[in-house]
Amino acid sequence: MNAATLWRLPTVKAETGYSRSTLYQRVKDGLFTPPVSLGGRAVGFPASEVSAINAARIAGKSDAEISALVKNLVAARRQEA
């Protein structure tokens, strides 16, 4: 998986098992990274970030640990830009 790979919503839903509303609630709660604008009304989620969050969930990390991971992922995204 390329670091620049962006997944659209149907793929993210399939990878996480979350519904659209749950996914965006998790973004609002700081438990999932926000999507990247692709222009117009299109957005995508960095595949590497989705995978990192899934791995943390599988490892049994707490919501506080997931929140810290999300903050780090967003900060890394800003540094790369």
BELURJO-V102143 format. One record per pair of residues at least 6 apart in sequence whose ideal C-beta (glycine too) atoms are under 8 Angstrom apart, sorted by the first residue. I is the first residue (numbers start at 1). J is the second residue. D is the distance in Angstrom with one decimal. If there is no record, write none. Layout:
# BELURJO-V102143
i=[I I]
j=[J J]
d=[D D]
This chain:
# BELURJO-V102143
i=[1 1 1 2 3 3 4 5 5 5 6 6 6 6 6 6 7 7 7 7 7 7 8 8 8 8 9 9 9 9 12 12 12 12 13 13 13 15 15 15 16 16 16 16 18 23 26 27 27 27 30 30 30 31 31 31 31 31 32 32 33 33 33 33 33 33 33 33 33 34 35 35 35 36 36 36 36 36 37 38 46 49 49 52 52 53 53 53 53 56 56 56 57 61]
j=[47 48 51 47 46 48 46 46 47 48 36 38 44 45 46 47 15 44 45 46 47 50 42 43 44 45 20 23 43 45 18 23 45 50 19 20 23 50 51 54 23 50 53 54 26 32 32 33 34 35 67 70 71 53 63 66 67 70 53 70 45 46 49 50 53 70 73 74 77 74 43 44 45 43 44 45 46 77 43 44 77 73 77 69 73 66 69 70 73 65 66 69 66 69]
d=[5.2 6.5 6.9 7.7 7.6 5.4 7.9 7.2 4.1 7.3 6.3 7.1 3.1 6.6 6.1 6.8 7.0 6.1 5.2 7.8 5.0 6.2 7.8 7.8 5.6 7.9 6.5 7.7 7.4 7.8 7.7 6.5 4.9 5.8 6.9 6.6 6.7 5.7 7.8 6.5 6.7 6.8 7.8 6.4 6.9 6.3 3.9 7.3 5.1 7.6 4.8 5.8 7.4 8.0 6.1 5.2 6.0 6.4 6.2 6.5 6.8 7.0 4.5 7.8 7.1 5.5 5.2 5.8 7.4 7.3 3.7 6.2 5.2 6.4 5.5 7.1 6.6 8.0 5.8 5.4 7.0 4.9 7.5 6.6 6.3 6.6 6.7 7.0 7.8 6.7 5.5 5.4 7.0 7.3]
